[in-house]
Amino acid sequence: MTDSFQLAHVPGVMPAKWVRIWAERVPAVPLVLTQTPAADAAGLVREREVDAALLRLPVDRDELHAIPLYIETTVIVVPKEHAFGDTVHAEDVAGETLLHPLDDVLDWAGPPGRPALDRPATTKDAVELVAAGVGLLVVPQSLARLHHRRDLTYLPFADAPESQVALAWPAEETTDLMEQFIGIVRGRTANSTRGRPQEPVTREKTPKVPKAAKVSTRQRTGASRGAGRGKPRRRS
């Protein structure tokens, strides 16, 4: 039996619910979590250092299977005293300095507004710079929550790409344990079919009677009555 199921996850992705369900359904196999930088997640799966990873798309689909799970809301992190409406647009930050960390997970060339002199190494560093009044930061909401500070807030940002979280595993093989975890993240119940997908069971269809062969009830009744009658006798 496999000693454990190794699952990597990138910052901001919270797999606690799925881990709890795994413990209930597969108690004999511990699920071991490893948090990894976003840039390293796909490589851990390719090198078989983990069984699967919860990461953000895109990934190389030739080397990895990937099931998209959900789309994250994109937000802008700002000081609490910043005067913005409920939703921020690119035109609202045209005169602002927007930080672009080297570990940015949004699929774009860069944020709008004025670029900072230097790119922060990490999103965490960028959040610290927002608190210091250096600039603003556009990130997935999960990362804004992860690096939350009391002196900062975040608002929906309308003019930015969205990030999509997915479950990825090696393309060469899908193990039974992997099928178990796929079922969990897809919301299948414990009573659903486990293991590898099976061919669906279908009922054999009853052949249809051709229209020409159909006989109405009235015709059958009339035929039965006629069969018992002879020809009328002629009187002499």
Backbone bond lengths (Angstrom), bond angles and torsions (degrees), N, CA, C in turn:
res aa  C-N    CA-C-N  psi(-1)  N-CA   C-N-CA  omega(-1)  CA-C   N-CA-C  phi
1 M - - - 1.461 - - 1.522 109.11 -
2 T 1.326 116.80 145.16 1.445 121.13 177.95 1.520 110.00 -64.95
3 D 1.354 116.24 136.47 1.464 120.45 -177.51 1.521 111.61 -65.75
4 S 1.342 117.28 -39.73 1.455 120.74 -177.34 1.522 109.78 -159.98
5 F 1.336 114.59 168.95 1.465 121.59 173.50 1.516 106.15 -112.58
6 Q 1.332 116.51 116.75 1.461 122.25 -174.58 1.527 109.57 -93.40
7 L 1.334 116.13 120.65 1.466 121.26 -177.48 1.527 110.01 -125.41
8 A 1.316 116.61 119.76 1.467 121.71 174.54 1.526 109.06 -92.67
9 H 1.327 116.26 152.15 1.465 119.81 174.75 1.516 109.03 -147.10
10 V 1.322 115.15 145.18 1.459 120.87 -177.70 1.521 109.80 -85.89
11 P 1.335 118.32 159.29 1.467 120.55 179.92 1.524 112.21 -55.48
12 G 1.311 115.18 139.20 1.459 121.47 179.85 1.507 114.52 95.19
13 V 1.323 118.01 -23.51 1.465 121.76 178.58 1.523 108.40 -87.69
14 M 1.319 116.89 123.49 1.456 122.73 -175.09 1.532 110.71 -108.87
15 P 1.329 118.52 100.07 1.468 120.45 -176.00 1.529 114.41 -91.79
16 A 1.332 118.39 15.08 1.465 121.07 -171.74 1.536 112.70 -55.99
17 K 1.340 116.90 -42.13 1.470 119.92 -178.88 1.513 110.96 -61.60
18 W 1.340 116.88 -44.77 1.457 120.50 -178.81 1.525 111.52 -68.08
19 V 1.324 116.84 -35.02 1.468 120.97 177.45 1.527 110.12 -64.25
20 R 1.318 116.91 -40.68 1.462 120.87 179.21 1.529 111.34 -64.14
21 I 1.331 116.24 -43.64 1.467 119.66 179.42 1.529 110.17 -65.36
22 W 1.340 117.53 -38.82 1.463 120.95 177.05 1.528 110.38 -58.38
23 A 1.329 117.03 -45.45 1.466 120.92 -178.74 1.531 111.61 -61.32
24 E 1.330 116.43 -31.79 1.460 120.31 178.57 1.520 112.06 -75.40
25 R 1.329 117.02 -37.37 1.462 120.81 -173.06 1.526 113.41 -93.60
26 V 1.319 117.18 -31.16 1.475 120.31 -177.71 1.526 108.59 -127.50
27 P 1.330 118.25 62.93 1.468 120.03 -174.54 1.533 114.24 -65.75
28 A 1.335 116.92 -21.00 1.467 119.43 -178.12 1.524 113.01 -77.05
29 V 1.342 117.30 -14.52 1.470 120.97 -177.39 1.529 108.84 -122.53
30 P 1.321 119.07 107.15 1.462 120.56 178.91 1.524 111.39 -64.35
31 L 1.329 116.12 142.90 1.454 121.57 173.18 1.529 107.49 -99.04
32 V 1.321 116.46 119.75 1.466 122.41 -176.61 1.524 108.90 -104.66
33 L 1.339 116.39 121.54 1.459 122.17 -178.99 1.527 111.39 -93.28
34 T 1.330 115.17 141.37 1.461 121.94 174.34 1.517 108.52 -134.94
35 Q 1.349 117.12 117.20 1.462 118.61 174.61 1.516 108.76 -83.61
36 T 1.324 115.83 135.55 1.456 120.82 -175.39 1.522 110.01 -137.74
37 P 1.324 118.20 149.71 1.467 119.29 173.88 1.523 110.98 -58.04
38 A 1.329 116.51 148.71 1.462 120.84 -176.90 1.517 112.06 -56.27
39 A 1.322 117.51 -36.32 1.466 120.90 -176.87 1.524 112.62 -69.71
40 D 1.339 117.98 -18.41 1.473 120.97 -174.87 1.522 113.38 -102.06
41 A 1.330 117.87 -11.07 1.466 120.66 -170.43 1.522 112.67 -61.25
42 A 1.332 117.57 -50.40 1.460 120.24 -177.70 1.525 111.43 -62.84
43 G 1.333 117.14 -37.48 1.465 120.78 179.40 1.516 112.61 -64.06
44 L 1.326 117.51 -36.52 1.469 120.24 177.55 1.520 111.02 -62.02
45 V 1.331 116.50 -37.80 1.470 119.98 179.07 1.523 110.11 -71.36
46 R 1.320 117.38 -44.84 1.470 120.93 -179.55 1.523 111.74 -60.06
47 E 1.331 116.75 -38.92 1.463 121.30 -178.43 1.520 112.70 -84.11
48 R 1.342 117.02 2.75 1.467 122.80 178.97 1.532 112.01 61.90
49 E 1.323 117.12 27.88 1.459 120.15 174.11 1.524 110.90 -78.79
50 V 1.338 116.64 -20.56 1.459 122.48 172.86 1.522 107.38 -135.39
51 D 1.324 115.87 161.71 1.471 120.14 178.25 1.520 112.01 -79.10
52 A 1.320 116.01 -31.40 1.472 120.34 -177.73 1.517 108.49 -161.29
53 A 1.323 115.29 169.70 1.467 120.29 178.77 1.513 110.28 -145.38
54 L 1.322 115.58 142.39 1.454 123.01 168.76 1.520 106.14 -95.88
55 L 1.323 116.33 111.51 1.461 121.22 -172.63 1.518 110.34 -139.65
56 R 1.316 115.80 -177.50 1.460 120.44 178.61 1.528 109.28 -107.02
57 L 1.313 114.66 139.33 1.465 120.89 177.24 1.523 109.24 -73.78
58 P 1.355 116.80 156.33 1.475 127.89 9.06 1.529 112.71 -88.67
59 V 1.345 115.03 159.61 1.461 122.79 171.54 1.523 107.98 -133.95
60 D 1.323 116.05 164.49 1.463 121.61 178.28 1.527 109.02 -74.09
61 R 1.333 117.11 107.76 1.470 121.08 -176.65 1.526 112.09 -74.32
62 D 1.330 119.53 -11.07 1.461 120.86 176.07 1.527 111.02 -75.23
63 E 1.325 116.39 -27.56 1.463 120.59 -177.46 1.525 112.91 -104.68
64 L 1.318 116.41 -23.48 1.459 120.13 -174.81 1.521 110.81 -130.85
65 H 1.334 114.96 141.37 1.460 120.30 163.83 1.521 107.16 -79.79
66 A 1.311 117.66 148.25 1.462 120.80 178.48 1.517 110.19 -148.16
67 I 1.324 116.03 131.01 1.459 122.62 175.92 1.525 107.77 -112.19
68 P 1.338 118.86 112.25 1.469 119.73 175.52 1.532 110.32 -62.38
69 L 1.327 116.55 135.34 1.457 121.09 -176.85 1.522 112.65 -108.06
70 Y 1.316 117.34 -49.60 1.469 119.72 179.91 1.521 109.80 -162.10
71 I 1.330 115.27 160.31 1.464 122.71 178.35 1.524 108.87 -103.54
72 E 1.317 115.78 132.89 1.464 120.80 -178.85 1.535 110.72 -88.44
73 T 1.314 115.68 148.90 1.456 121.76 173.35 1.528 109.23 -77.13
74 T 1.321 116.56 136.83 1.458 121.04 177.10 1.524 109.53 -93.86
75 V 1.339 116.81 133.41 1.461 121.62 -177.30 1.522 110.13 -130.76
76 I 1.316 115.58 166.79 1.461 121.92 173.88 1.524 107.91 -116.20
77 V 1.316 116.31 129.96 1.459 122.63 -179.49 1.525 108.27 -92.41
78 V 1.328 115.52 125.69 1.465 121.09 -175.50 1.531 109.32 -139.55
79 P 1.336 117.66 159.12 1.469 119.85 170.31 1.519 110.81 -61.88
80 K 1.323 116.85 149.78 1.464 120.45 -175.50 1.518 113.16 -60.15
81 E 1.333 116.93 -31.11 1.459 119.07 -177.10 1.518 113.14 -81.93
82 H 1.340 117.66 -0.42 1.456 119.85 -178.81 1.529 109.72 -68.75
83 A 1.318 116.55 136.19 1.467 121.65 -175.89 1.519 110.44 -94.32
84 F 1.342 116.39 91.94 1.453 122.57 174.73 1.519 108.34 -126.52
85 G 1.320 116.06 159.94 1.457 120.53 175.00 1.518 111.04 -77.52
86 D 1.351 114.94 -167.55 1.468 119.94 -177.92 1.521 111.90 -67.21
87 T 1.330 117.20 -32.41 1.463 122.51 178.01 1.523 108.27 -129.60
88 V 1.336 116.00 135.91 1.458 121.41 -176.74 1.526 109.12 -103.72
89 H 1.338 116.69 139.27 1.455 123.55 177.83 1.521 109.70 -115.09
90 A 1.335 115.42 165.41 1.465 120.16 -178.48 1.523 111.70 -58.34
91 E 1.317 117.30 -38.47 1.464 120.09 -178.74 1.529 111.81 -65.41
92 D 1.339 116.33 -23.92 1.472 119.69 179.83 1.522 112.25 -72.48
93 V 1.336 117.08 -21.23 1.468 119.93 -176.16 1.527 111.47 -113.94
94 A 1.319 116.76 18.23 1.467 120.23 -177.09 1.519 112.25 -57.54
95 G 1.332 118.20 -34.64 1.458 120.98 -179.57 1.509 114.35 -97.36
96 E 1.332 116.95 5.90 1.475 121.46 -177.31 1.531 110.91 -96.74
97 T 1.332 115.87 155.49 1.465 121.64 172.70 1.527 108.58 -85.56
98 L 1.314 116.52 122.46 1.467 121.95 179.49 1.519 109.47 -107.97
99 L 1.315 115.98 124.51 1.468 122.06 -179.47 1.522 110.04 -80.75
100 H 1.329 115.94 143.05 1.456 121.54 -178.17 1.535 108.51 -131.41
101 P 1.338 117.93 86.24 1.467 120.11 -176.42 1.525 112.19 -64.40
102 L 1.334 115.26 155.23 1.464 120.13 -178.77 1.530 112.04 -67.80
103 D 1.320 117.75 -22.59 1.466 120.37 178.56 1.529 112.28 -98.42
104 D 1.327 117.08 23.24 1.464 121.97 178.95 1.528 110.26 -55.10
105 V 1.329 116.82 134.91 1.472 121.04 -176.55 1.523 112.32 -105.35
106 L 1.330 118.63 0.76 1.462 121.08 179.20 1.527 109.76 -85.97
107 D 1.315 115.44 139.86 1.458 121.26 -174.26 1.530 110.30 -86.16
108 W 1.335 116.08 75.90 1.453 121.12 177.49 1.520 109.27 -149.75
109 A 1.334 116.51 164.86 1.463 120.54 178.99 1.515 111.01 -70.09
110 G 1.316 116.42 -30.67 1.453 120.51 179.47 1.508 110.71 168.59
111 P 1.333 116.89 162.64 1.468 120.53 -178.49 1.521 111.54 -72.83
112 P 1.329 116.94 162.18 1.471 120.33 175.88 1.529 110.28 -72.85
113 G 1.316 116.42 -172.53 1.449 119.83 -179.45 1.515 111.87 79.88
114 R 1.319 116.43 -166.02 1.461 121.60 179.85 1.519 110.13 -88.63
115 P 1.322 119.82 133.91 1.470 120.98 178.50 1.525 111.23 -72.71
116 A 1.321 116.02 148.07 1.464 121.29 174.88 1.526 109.36 -73.69
117 L 1.320 116.75 161.51 1.463 120.47 -179.99 1.526 111.34 -62.94
118 D 1.321 116.46 -38.16 1.465 121.47 -179.62 1.525 109.44 -130.51
119 R 1.319 115.89 151.42 1.457 121.07 175.79 1.527 109.21 -89.74
120 P 1.330 118.75 125.69 1.469 120.74 175.92 1.521 110.44 -61.46
121 A 1.334 117.02 150.14 1.461 120.90 -178.41 1.524 111.66 -68.71
122 T 1.324 117.18 -38.43 1.460 120.60 -175.60 1.521 110.42 -135.38
123 T 1.331 115.00 165.09 1.463 120.69 175.12 1.520 110.50 -63.25
124 K 1.309 117.16 -38.38 1.468 120.44 177.93 1.525 110.59 -59.36
125 D 1.338 117.04 -44.07 1.469 120.34 177.33 1.527 110.86 -62.06
126 A 1.326 116.76 -39.37 1.462 120.78 -179.78 1.526 111.07 -64.08
127 V 1.330 117.17 -39.13 1.464 120.55 177.62 1.524 110.39 -61.81
128 E 1.323 117.09 -40.21 1.464 120.74 177.61 1.528 110.73 -62.45
129 L 1.323 117.18 -37.21 1.457 120.84 178.87 1.531 111.61 -69.71
130 V 1.340 116.95 -34.33 1.461 119.71 174.57 1.526 109.43 -61.80
131 A 1.326 116.97 -43.45 1.463 121.13 179.01 1.522 111.57 -63.75
132 A 1.334 116.63 -29.38 1.473 120.74 179.41 1.521 112.44 -83.89
133 G 1.339 117.63 -2.12 1.450 120.83 178.16 1.510 114.92 83.94
134 V 1.339 116.75 16.34 1.467 120.60 -177.85 1.529 111.76 -78.21
135 G 1.314 118.08 -34.85 1.462 121.26 -177.31 1.516 111.10 -177.52
136 L 1.321 115.85 -169.54 1.459 123.52 179.33 1.531 108.51 -116.46
137 L 1.321 115.92 167.55 1.470 119.98 -173.67 1.519 110.66 -141.25
138 V 1.335 116.98 132.74 1.472 123.19 176.13 1.526 108.48 -107.05
139 V 1.341 116.36 123.34 1.473 122.01 -176.00 1.522 109.98 -148.03
140 P 1.340 118.14 166.45 1.460 119.71 168.21 1.533 109.55 -62.45
141 Q 1.317 115.92 147.88 1.467 120.31 -177.64 1.524 112.33 -58.06
142 S 1.321 117.38 -33.77 1.467 119.67 -178.77 1.526 111.47 -62.37
143 L 1.335 117.33 -35.18 1.463 120.25 178.63 1.528 110.88 -76.12
144 A 1.318 117.41 -32.42 1.463 119.88 174.52 1.526 110.35 -63.71
145 R 1.315 116.72 -38.99 1.463 120.29 177.07 1.530 111.42 -68.70
146 L 1.322 115.86 -40.44 1.460 120.45 -177.98 1.528 111.14 -61.15
147 H 1.324 116.93 -40.21 1.460 121.84 -176.64 1.531 111.60 -104.63
148 H 1.306 116.63 31.02 1.464 121.38 -175.59 1.533 111.88 -61.72
149 R 1.320 114.86 140.44 1.459 123.23 173.98 1.526 108.52 -130.72
150 R 1.333 115.93 150.08 1.460 119.66 -177.53 1.526 112.52 -67.30
151 D 1.328 116.83 -26.94 1.454 119.50 -178.08 1.527 113.02 -88.55
152 L 1.324 117.03 3.26 1.465 121.68 -179.60 1.520 110.20 -122.59
153 T 1.323 114.84 159.91 1.456 121.54 172.07 1.518 108.09 -140.74
154 Y 1.320 117.30 173.72 1.459 120.47 176.85 1.520 109.69 -139.92
155 L 1.339 114.61 149.66 1.457 122.46 -176.37 1.533 109.41 -132.50
156 P 1.328 118.23 151.67 1.468 119.89 175.97 1.522 110.81 -57.52
157 F 1.337 115.67 136.71 1.462 121.42 179.09 1.522 107.74 -116.87
158 A 1.345 115.52 118.02 1.468 120.56 -168.63 1.513 114.03 -80.52
159 D 1.309 119.09 -29.26 1.459 121.04 -170.00 1.525 112.27 -107.34
160 A 1.310 116.10 56.06 1.469 120.60 -179.95 1.521 109.09 -146.11
161 P 1.323 118.47 155.19 1.473 120.37 176.26 1.527 110.86 -63.43
162 E 1.320 115.60 154.89 1.461 121.54 173.62 1.530 108.64 -98.70
163 S 1.298 116.59 148.88 1.463 120.63 175.83 1.526 109.09 -101.03
164 Q 1.334 115.30 148.40 1.463 120.65 -176.71 1.520 109.27 -123.96
165 V 1.320 115.97 125.01 1.465 122.05 179.30 1.524 109.11 -87.83
166 A 1.335 115.55 139.05 1.469 120.60 -177.56 1.520 110.20 -140.37
167 L 1.313 114.97 160.71 1.463 122.48 171.39 1.519 107.69 -101.09
168 A 1.331 116.87 125.19 1.474 121.18 -177.45 1.514 110.40 -123.86
169 W 1.353 115.73 145.41 1.457 121.65 176.87 1.528 108.39 -151.69
170 P 1.339 118.65 165.91 1.472 120.61 -174.65 1.529 112.20 -58.66
171 A 1.328 115.33 140.35 1.462 120.23 -177.50 1.525 112.33 -72.50
172 E 1.336 117.86 -23.61 1.462 120.09 -173.40 1.521 113.13 -68.90
173 E 1.333 117.18 -30.21 1.460 118.40 -172.15 1.519 110.54 -153.57
174 T 1.328 115.19 142.92 1.463 121.76 172.35 1.521 107.48 -120.16
175 T 1.339 116.62 105.35 1.458 121.66 -175.87 1.528 110.72 -76.61
176 D 1.335 115.39 169.56 1.460 119.84 177.26 1.529 111.45 -63.76
177 L 1.343 116.77 -37.87 1.458 119.29 177.43 1.526 110.93 -66.06
178 M 1.324 115.57 -36.11 1.458 119.08 177.32 1.522 110.11 -64.40
179 E 1.322 116.98 -40.86 1.461 120.93 176.89 1.527 110.70 -61.24
180 Q 1.330 116.37 -37.72 1.458 119.69 176.89 1.522 111.17 -59.72
181 F 1.333 116.01 -46.62 1.463 119.01 -177.00 1.529 111.18 -70.49
182 I 1.336 117.06 -36.10 1.466 120.19 175.73 1.529 109.61 -58.55
183 G 1.328 116.47 -44.16 1.464 120.16 178.50 1.518 112.43 -60.69
184 I 1.333 116.90 -36.96 1.463 121.00 -179.79 1.519 110.94 -67.65
185 V 1.328 117.70 -48.96 1.469 119.30 -177.28 1.526 111.63 -70.03
186 R 1.327 116.98 -22.82 1.466 120.17 177.60 1.522 112.22 -86.20
187 G 1.333 116.42 -4.08 1.452 119.78 175.17 1.507 115.27 86.04
188 R 1.344 117.49 15.38 1.461 118.60 177.60 1.523 109.50 -68.86
189 T 1.320 116.68 145.81 1.457 121.22 -179.80 1.518 110.50 -80.70
190 A 1.330 115.54 168.17 1.459 120.47 179.71 1.516 111.76 -64.20
191 N 1.344 117.54 -24.56 1.471 121.23 -179.20 1.521 112.91 -86.16
192 S 1.323 116.74 -4.55 1.459 119.31 177.73 1.511 109.71 -70.52
193 T 1.359 115.64 161.94 1.457 120.35 178.78 1.512 110.09 -60.77
194 R 1.340 116.79 127.71 1.451 121.17 -178.72 1.520 110.76 -97.56
195 G 1.318 114.17 166.82 1.462 119.36 176.36 1.505 111.64 78.48
196 R 1.310 115.63 -155.73 1.458 120.82 -174.62 1.527 111.09 -70.06
197 P 1.311 116.90 150.95 1.468 119.52 178.34 1.521 111.72 -59.83
198 Q 1.317 116.84 139.52 1.453 121.66 179.94 1.521 109.26 -111.00
199 E 1.331 114.60 159.15 1.455 119.38 177.40 1.527 108.94 -65.98
200 P 1.314 118.37 133.52 1.457 120.04 -179.52 1.522 111.59 -65.59
201 V 1.325 115.95 142.95 1.454 121.42 177.96 1.518 107.91 -87.98
202 T 1.316 116.48 125.39 1.464 120.41 -178.78 1.518 109.61 -122.55
203 R 1.313 116.03 153.18 1.461 121.30 177.72 1.528 109.47 -86.65
204 E 1.304 114.74 143.58 1.459 118.30 175.66 1.518 109.05 -70.25
205 K 1.300 116.72 133.84 1.456 120.83 -177.95 1.526 111.24 -76.30
206 T 1.326 115.87 138.48 1.462 121.06 175.60 1.523 109.18 -73.83
207 P 1.341 117.97 126.42 1.470 119.60 -178.73 1.522 111.17 -60.01
208 K 1.300 116.11 140.80 1.457 120.60 177.83 1.523 110.36 -80.27
209 V 1.331 115.55 141.25 1.462 120.69 177.66 1.509 108.65 -79.03
210 P 1.339 118.91 126.31 1.469 119.73 178.21 1.515 110.82 -57.38
211 K 1.320 116.19 148.53 1.455 120.25 -177.26 1.527 112.17 -59.29
212 A 1.311 117.27 -36.82 1.469 120.27 -177.30 1.508 111.81 -66.91
213 A 1.338 117.73 -23.68 1.453 121.18 -176.02 1.509 112.08 -90.91
214 K 1.329 117.76 -8.81 1.448 119.92 -178.14 1.522 110.13 -75.78
215 V 1.327 116.29 137.70 1.457 121.81 178.75 1.508 107.91 -124.72
216 S 1.305 118.39 129.92 1.458 121.30 -176.83 1.519 110.57 -74.32
217 T 1.325 115.37 160.89 1.474 120.64 178.91 1.520 110.60 -62.49
218 R 1.318 118.23 -38.38 1.465 121.64 -179.34 1.529 110.95 -64.67
219 Q 1.353 116.17 -39.31 1.452 119.10 179.52 1.526 111.05 -66.33
220 R 1.358 115.82 -40.24 1.473 118.38 -179.92 1.518 110.68 -66.05
221 T 1.340 117.39 -39.73 1.469 121.26 -179.35 1.522 110.37 -65.98
222 G 1.334 115.26 -42.75 1.460 119.07 -179.69 1.507 111.99 -64.36
223 A 1.324 116.09 -37.94 1.465 120.12 179.94 1.507 110.58 -65.97
224 S 1.365 116.44 -37.57 1.464 119.78 -178.87 1.522 110.35 -67.22
225 R 1.335 115.84 -41.95 1.455 118.58 -179.51 1.522 111.01 -66.36
226 G 1.320 116.92 -39.32 1.457 120.78 -177.79 1.513 112.54 -67.23
227 A 1.344 114.98 -29.20 1.459 118.90 -177.19 1.512 111.67 -67.67
228 G 1.348 117.61 -26.66 1.468 119.40 -177.22 1.513 113.23 -90.71
229 R 1.323 119.38 0.50 1.456 122.01 -177.24 1.516 111.39 -106.18
230 G 1.289 118.93 134.21 1.460 122.70 174.19 1.517 110.52 -93.98
231 K 1.304 115.89 -177.36 1.454 119.38 178.36 1.508 108.93 -77.03
232 P 1.325 120.33 145.14 1.485 122.22 -179.26 1.520 109.86 -65.61
233 R 1.391 114.41 142.31 1.480 120.21 179.33 1.526 110.03 -78.74
234 R 1.275 113.34 143.48 1.458 119.20 176.85 1.545 109.06 -88.46
235 R 1.346 116.26 131.24 1.439 119.66 178.57 1.540 110.80 -78.62
236 S 1.299 115.37 144.23 1.477 119.99 -179.99 1.519 109.66 -86.38
